[in-house]
Structure formats: structure tokens, C-alpha cells
Amino acid sequence: MKEIGSVVYVSFGSVAAPREEQMEELAWGLKNSNCYFLWVVTESEEKKLPGNFLEETAEKGLVVTWCPQLDVLAHKASGCFMTRCGWNSTLEALSLGVPMVAMPQWVDQPTNAKFIVDVWKVGIKFKVNEKGIVTKEEIELCTREVIEGERGKEMKKNSIRWKELAIECLTRAAMVSNFSPSSNPLEMVSKLTELACSCRASMELLMELSVTNVTLAPFEARRLENWSIGFM
């Protein structure tokens, strides 16, 4: 079993298709960070991985074609989520207290990344070079910063605060919806996502809660002790 907050979870969704050059930079950046990682690479993208990458990272990493994202984010070993910043993924990580490394591409992703970095202060954003590529050096730097750095500690602290606010948000939403808050974090995040996708009312509540004095109900996150991430 890996230490709390020591694993980097990487997933860019089923639609994103990074260029081969970017996949190589991601691969070697993760390897050079020396952090444990779980990387979701769809079957159509597997051919873009460097030929010897899987063998060279077998002790530190695991590459899969799919995984239950909520379970991964809820696991205590998850310390960082490398994401394209799609709305659902952003809300899930925010609600489960996982800091993020943002790699936005299109539509609402840059806006979501702006909130992650500058408003909620729960993550950092990759810088791209003149070719629009995030280099392996940048990937290593940002990954290590979130997992091991001083800024990462502050991001984690903020992430926990937003997790608590999400619980308060659901408590409020229960007053106007046909559901009751649950002690199961996965069930609560699923419901929060459903509400947010319908009208984004949940985000308005979260933003309101971020600037008001609220009393948070005690909440003990489910540990999922019997669940493991492949190599854990």
C-alpha cells in the first residue's frame, strides 16, 4: 500500500488525443519525477507511448486503458490529478480534496483551469513551449511541486477545505432537491456532479460558500481500505 498522497493520477478523458511528441514528453516527465503514478491511456493512444516506457517504469507506474475515476480520486494514496480540466473531472477532484495539475485544451477547460489555479488555489497549470508542447522538464517540475513541494502542501490544505464546502453544498441542495446527503463520498460526488451538469447551481453554491462564514458539519471520508490501485 502506497503512502497517503503519494500517487499521481493521470487521465485526459476519452476524447483527448495528444500528439505523439506530447505523449513522449508526458511519459518521460512522469518517469523523471520519480513519483508513483497511475496513467489512463486509451487503446487508440497506447501506440504513442515510447517503446521501452512500460518496462522502465514498471516499479513506479501503471498504465491502464480504463479505471473507476471516482474510486481513484477517493483513495487516500491519490495526491495529484493531472487533468484536461473537463467540468466533471474538475468537480470530482475538487469535491474529493485532490490537488490538480491543469493541462487544458479547449471549450470550458481553460476557464476551469483558471478557477483551479487562481480562484480555488488547488492546483497549478503547465506552461507550454513555443510549439504548444508541455516538456518533460515542466511535467517533472509541476508533478514534484504538487506531491512534495511547499506549494503542494498549501494546495492540499485548500483542497480539503473545498471538499468540506462540497459537503456543505450538498446539505443545502438537499433542502431543495429530492435526495438526502450521504456519508458515502462517492455517492455524494456523483450527486453533486449530476446537479452541476443540470444547471451549475452547485458551483454557485460553492462560490457563495467560499466567501461566507459557514459552519461545516463534521465529516469522516470513507477510506476504501479494501480497494487498491493495481500496483498498490
Secondary structure, DSSP 8 states (H G I E B T S, - for coil): ---TT-EEEEE-TTT----HHHHHHHHHHHHHHT-EEEEE--TTTGGGS-TTHHHHTTTTEEEES---HHHHHHSTTEEEEEE---HHHHHHHHHHT--EEE---STTHHHHHHIIIIIS--EEE----TTS---HHHHHHHHHHHHHSHHHHHHHHHHHHHHHHHHHHHHHHTTTSS----S-HHHHHHHHHHHHHHHSHHHHHHHHHHTS------------TT---TT-
